[in-house]
Amino acid sequence: MSGNKLLFDTNILINHLAGKDSKTFSLIKHNYTAISIISKIEVLGFHNINKMEESQSNTF
């Protein structure tokens, strides 16, 4: 799957940051990933996000 370009949705990102979806780790590791500015705003505005999750969201 190397070399694929993936655009992540807000719900996928929130589940990834919460550790609820282990499949996203391999997708991120082996592909080019991106998020839209709207998804970034939604993730950063999510009421349960902590500082560690906020810094992890900057890796996309």
C-alpha positions as CSV (number, residue, x, y, z in Angstrom):
1,M,0.0,0.0,0.0
2,S,3.0,2.3,-0.1
3,G,2.6,5.5,-1.9
4,N,-1.2,5.9,-1.6
5,K,-2.6,9.3,-0.8
6,L,-5.3,9.4,1.9
7,L,-7.5,12.2,3.1
8,F,-8.9,11.5,6.6
9,D,-12.3,12.4,7.9
10,T,-12.9,14.0,11.3
11,N,-14.4,10.9,12.8
12,I,-11.5,8.7,11.7
13,L,-9.1,11.2,13.3
14,I,-11.0,11.4,16.6
15,N,-11.1,7.6,16.9
16,H,-7.4,7.4,16.0
17,L,-6.4,10.0,18.6
18,A,-8.5,8.2,21.2
19,G,-6.8,4.9,20.4
20,K,-10.0,3.3,19.3
21,D,-8.9,2.3,15.8
22,S,-5.6,0.5,15.5
23,K,-5.9,0.1,11.7
24,T,-5.2,3.8,11.2
25,F,-1.7,3.5,12.6
26,S,-0.5,1.3,9.7
27,L,-2.3,3.5,7.2
28,I,-0.5,6.6,8.5
29,K,2.8,4.8,8.6
30,H,2.7,3.5,5.1
31,N,0.9,6.2,3.2
32,Y,0.9,9.9,2.5
33,T,-1.9,11.2,4.7
34,A,-3.7,14.6,4.9
35,I,-6.6,16.3,6.5
36,S,-8.7,19.2,5.4
37,I,-8.6,22.5,7.3
38,I,-12.2,21.9,8.3
39,S,-11.3,18.5,9.8
40,K,-8.4,20.1,11.7
41,I,-10.7,22.7,13.2
42,E,-13.3,20.1,14.1
43,V,-10.7,17.9,15.8
44,L,-9.1,20.8,17.7
45,G,-12.6,21.9,18.8
46,F,-13.6,18.4,20.0
47,H,-14.5,18.7,23.7
48,N,-12.6,15.7,24.9
49,I,-9.2,16.3,23.2
50,N,-6.2,16.6,25.5
51,K,-2.8,18.2,25.0
52,M,-1.1,15.0,23.8
53,E,-3.9,14.3,21.3
54,E,-3.7,17.9,20.1
55,S,0.0,17.6,19.4
56,Q,-0.5,14.2,17.7
57,S,-3.1,15.9,15.4
58,N,-0.3,18.1,14.1
59,T,1.5,15.0,12.5
60,F,-1.1,14.9,9.6
